[in-house]
């Protein structure tokens, strides 16, 4: 075997001068800090404890609760928590004989990005992007034009231009995350019909409406919407959306939704968050999406700290479902007393 020395190519018209790596790479000091934090996180039990603390509805977790996550001694649990505290991710406070842990001030966004963004994307199965022929795209455009005309004829309350714009925006929004394009037209129709219903909703006479918002609209928000429809027996309209929709519902969540309502599971798909949905809602429930949801006057907001079913164990899935069901029951009770 002959060793070949690689040297930088001479810039020419085929290889223009590149930006020096030093100007785009992380600074050495920042990289060292991040490496230390990532090293501290590189342990399954520490990641589970961090996620449990972040999702604890009390906003904090006792070391006695976290000991149940693994069959290890309490000193071992305390050691792992100390590692996370040393790198600045956790704060702790002793009360009597127990120590309570919270996400450190200023680190909530970083922890949310890890648990709500990086983790689901990292564990999601990879798939090859679908290639779409030009003829198929042209055919799809014809379908969208026909759909816009049909919905404009059926929605006399709104100008035709508005309906057409809604249909095209709905198609474009779903196309950004679509994995299989042949489903785009029927999904665009369902999404557009929902948006048009939100735009024409009469608050004085309509049923109460709740919007559940998470990041991917592939887990918690879908499950919460299904539970709301079931527990309210159709007396409350439930919508769901995501600040960054996934390509599909998480399989574990689809199974849970199917146990509640098979038809709802078959029809569920991730949808982007729109201003129409927020303005039409009586209550907006955020579930781990941070500040992605704009505040609209006259709409009630609640924030539910619940675990992510896409990352949970089978036991955790059942606990998350039961937790959301309890919260939904409390929410529905407020509609009967208002």
C-alpha positions in Angstrom: 0.0 0.0 0.0 1.3 3.5 -0.9 0.7 6.3 1.5 -0.6 9.4 -0.3 -0.1 12.8 1.3 -3.2 15.0 1.0 -2.5 18.7 0.6 -4.9 21.6 0.2 -6.1 22.0 -3.4 -5.0 25.0 -5.3 -8.0 27.4 -5.7 -9.3 27.7 -9.2 -12.7 28.2 -10.8 -13.8 24.6 -9.7 -12.6 25.0 -6.2 -13.1 28.5 -4.9 -11.3 29.7 -1.7 -13.0 28.3 1.4 -13.8 30.2 4.6 -11.0 29.4 7.1 -12.2 26.7 9.5 -11.1 28.7 12.5 -13.7 31.4 11.7 -16.6 28.9 11.7 -15.6 26.4 14.4 -16.5 26.7 18.0 -14.1 28.6 20.2 -11.7 26.4 22.1 -13.0 27.6 25.5 -16.7 27.1 24.6 -15.9 23.7 23.1 -14.2 22.6 26.3 -17.2 23.7 28.4 -19.7 21.9 26.1 -17.5 18.8 26.1 -17.6 18.7 29.9 -21.4 19.0 29.9 -21.9 16.4 27.2 -19.5 14.0 29.1 -21.6 14.5 32.2 -24.7 13.7 30.2 -23.2 10.6 28.6 -24.8 8.2 31.1 -28.3 6.6 30.7 -29.3 7.1 34.3 -28.3 10.8 34.4 -30.3 11.4 31.2 -33.3 9.7 32.7 -33.0 11.7 36.0 -32.6 15.0 34.0 -35.8 14.2 32.0 -37.7 13.3 35.1 -36.8 16.5 36.9 -37.6 18.6 33.8 -41.0 17.0 33.4 -41.9 16.9 37.1 -45.2 18.9 37.5 -44.0 20.2 40.8 -41.0 21.9 39.1 -38.6 19.9 41.3 -37.9 16.3 42.2 -36.8 14.7 45.5 -33.8 12.4 45.5 -36.1 9.8 47.0 -38.3 9.9 43.9 -35.4 9.7 41.5 -34.0 6.6 43.3 -36.9 4.6 41.8 -35.5 5.1 38.3 -32.9 2.4 38.7 -32.0 -0.5 41.0 -29.0 1.2 42.5 -28.2 2.5 46.0 -29.2 6.1 47.0 -25.5 7.2 47.3 -25.1 6.2 43.7 -28.1 8.3 42.7 -26.8 11.2 44.7 -23.4 10.8 42.9 -25.0 11.1 39.5 -27.1 14.1 40.5 -23.9 15.7 41.9 -22.3 15.3 38.5 -25.2 17.1 36.8 -25.1 19.8 39.4 -21.3 20.3 39.0 -21.6 21.1 35.3 -24.4 23.6 36.1 -27.5 21.8 34.8 -29.1 21.3 38.2 -29.6 23.2 41.5 -30.3 21.4 44.8 -31.8 22.3 48.2 -31.8 20.2 51.3 -35.0 20.1 53.3 -34.8 18.0 56.4 -33.4 14.6 55.5 -34.1 14.9 51.7 -32.5 16.9 48.9 -34.6 18.4 46.1 -33.4 19.1 42.6 -34.5 21.6 40.0 -33.2 22.6 36.6 -30.7 25.4 37.1 -31.8 29.0 36.3 -30.9 29.8 32.7 -30.5 26.2 31.7 -34.2 25.4 31.0 -33.9 26.3 27.3 -30.8 24.1 26.9 -32.4 21.1 28.7 -35.6 21.6 26.6 -33.6 21.7 23.4 -31.9 18.4 24.4 -35.1 16.6 25.5 -37.6 18.1 23.1 -35.5 18.6 20.0 -32.3 16.5 19.9 -33.5 13.4 21.7 -36.6 12.7 19.6 -34.7 13.4 16.4 -31.8 11.3 17.4 -33.8 8.2 18.2 -36.3 8.5 15.3 -35.8 5.9 12.6 -34.0 7.3 9.6 -35.8 7.2 6.2 -34.7 7.9 2.7 -36.3 11.0 1.3 -38.9 10.3 -1.3 -38.2 11.5 -4.8 -41.2 13.1 -6.6 -41.4 13.2 -10.4 -42.2 16.5 -12.1 -45.3 15.0 -13.6 -46.5 14.0 -10.1 -45.9 17.5 -8.8 -47.8 19.0 -11.7 -50.7 16.6 -11.0 -50.7 17.5 -7.4 -50.9 21.2 -8.2 -54.0 20.5 -10.3 -55.5 18.7 -7.3 -54.8 21.6 -5.0 -56.4 24.1 -7.4 -59.5 21.9 -7.6 -59.6 21.5 -3.8 -59.3 25.3 -3.4 -62.2 25.9 -5.7 -64.4 23.3 -4.0 -63.7 24.7 -0.5 -64.2 28.3 -1.8 -67.7 27.3 -3.1 -68.5 25.6 0.2 -67.3 28.5 2.4 -69.4 31.5 1.6 -68.5 33.3 4.8 -65.0 34.0 3.5 -63.7 35.6 0.3 -62.5 33.1 -2.4 -59.0 34.6 -2.3 -58.8 33.9 1.5 -59.9 30.3 1.1 -57.5 29.7 -1.8 -54.7 31.2 0.2 -55.5 28.9 3.2 -55.5 25.8 1.0 -52.2 26.7 -0.6 -50.6 27.6 2.7 -51.9 24.3 4.3 -50.4 22.3 1.4 -47.1 24.1 1.6 -46.8 23.8 5.4 -47.5 20.1 5.3 -45.2 19.5 2.4 -42.2 20.8 4.4 -42.3 17.7 6.6 -44.1 15.2 4.3 -42.4 11.9 4.0 -44.8 10.4 1.5 -46.2 12.9 -1.0 -49.1 10.8 -2.2 -50.9 11.6 1.1 -50.4 15.3 0.8 -53.6 16.2 -1.0 -56.1 14.5 1.4 -54.1 15.8 4.4 -54.0 19.3 3.0 -57.8 19.1 2.6 -58.3 18.0 6.2 -55.9 20.7 7.5 -57.5 23.4 5.4 -61.0 22.4 6.5 -59.9 22.7 10.1 -58.4 26.1 9.6 -61.5 27.4 7.8 -63.6 26.1 10.6 -61.4 28.0 13.1 -61.6 31.2 11.0 -65.4 31.0 10.9 -66.0 29.8 14.5 -68.7 31.7 16.4 -67.5 31.9 20.0 -71.0 32.7 21.3 -72.6 29.5 20.0 -69.8 27.1 19.4 -68.7 24.2 21.6 -65.7 25.0 23.9 -62.4 24.5 22.0 -59.0 23.5 23.3 -55.7 23.6 21.5 -52.8 21.4 22.6 -49.4 22.5 21.5 -46.1 20.6 21.7 -42.9 20.7 19.6 -43.5 17.8 17.1 -47.3 17.2 17.4 -46.3 13.6 17.4 -46.9 12.6 21.0 -48.3 14.5 24.0 -50.5 16.9 22.1 -52.0 14.2 20.0 -52.7 12.0 23.1 -54.2 14.9 25.0 -56.5 15.8 22.1 -57.7 12.2 21.8 -58.3 12.0 25.6 -60.2 15.3 25.5 -62.6 14.1 22.8 -63.2 10.8 24.6 -63.6 12.1 28.2 -65.8 15.1 27.0 -67.9 12.7 24.9 -67.7 15.2 22.1 -68.8 18.2 24.1 -65.4 19.9 23.7 -63.6 20.4 20.4 -59.9 19.4 20.7 -57.2 20.5 18.3 -53.5 19.8 18.4 -50.5 21.3 16.7 -46.7 21.5 16.8 -44.2 24.3 16.6 -41.9 22.0 14.5 -44.1 19.2 13.2 -42.7 15.7 12.8 -43.2 13.6 9.7 -45.6 11.3 11.5 -47.2 10.3 14.8 -44.9 8.3 17.1 -45.9 4.6 16.9 -46.2 4.2 20.6 -48.5 7.2 20.8 -50.6 6.0 17.8 -51.2 2.8 19.7 -52.3 4.7 22.8 -54.6 6.9 20.7 -56.0 3.8 19.0 -56.9 2.3 22.4 -59.0 5.5 22.9 -60.4 5.9 19.4 -59.3 3.8 16.5 -60.7 6.2 13.9 -58.9 9.1 15.5 -55.6 7.2 15.4 -56.1 6.4 11.7 -56.7 10.1 10.9 -54.1 11.7 13.2 -51.2 13.5 11.6 -48.7 16.2 12.7 -49.9 19.8 11.9 -48.1 23.1 12.2 -49.2 25.7 14.7 -51.2 28.5 13.1 -52.6 31.8 14.4 -56.0 30.7 13.3 -56.0 27.8 15.7 -54.8 30.0 18.6 -57.4 32.7 18.0 -60.2 30.1 17.7 -59.3 28.3 21.0 -60.8 29.1 24.3 -57.9 27.4 26.1 -54.4 26.8 24.7 -52.4 24.1 26.6 -48.6 24.2 25.9 -46.7 21.0 26.5 -43.0 21.5 26.3 -42.9 24.0 23.3 -41.5 26.9 25.3 -42.3 30.4 24.0 -43.3 29.2 20.5 -46.9 29.9 21.1 -47.9 33.6 20.7 -50.2 35.1 23.3 -53.6 36.2 22.0 -55.8 38.4 24.3 -59.0 36.6 25.4 -57.5 33.1 25.2 -56.7 31.2 28.4 -53.3 29.6 28.6 -52.0 26.6 30.6 -48.6 24.9 30.6 -48.5 21.2 31.4 -45.1 19.7 32.3 -45.5 16.1 31.3 -43.1 13.5 30.0 -42.5 12.8 26.3 -44.1 9.4 25.3 -41.8 9.1 22.4 -38.9 8.7 24.8 -40.6 6.7 27.6 -40.5 3.1 28.6 -43.8 1.0 28.5 -44.4 1.8 32.1 -43.6 5.5 31.5 -46.1 5.5 28.6 -48.9 4.3 30.8 -48.0 6.9 33.5 -47.9 9.7 31.0 -51.3 8.7 29.6 -52.8 8.6 33.1 -51.2 11.9 34.0 -52.6 13.6 30.9 -56.0 12.0 31.5 -56.1 13.5 35.0 -55.2 16.9 33.7 -57.8 16.7 31.0 -60.5 15.8 33.5 -59.6 18.9 35.6 -59.6 21.1 32.5 -63.0 19.8 31.4 -64.4 20.5 34.8 -63.6 24.2 34.4 -66.0 24.3 31.3 -68.9 23.0 33.4 -68.4 25.6 36.1 -67.8 28.6 33.9 
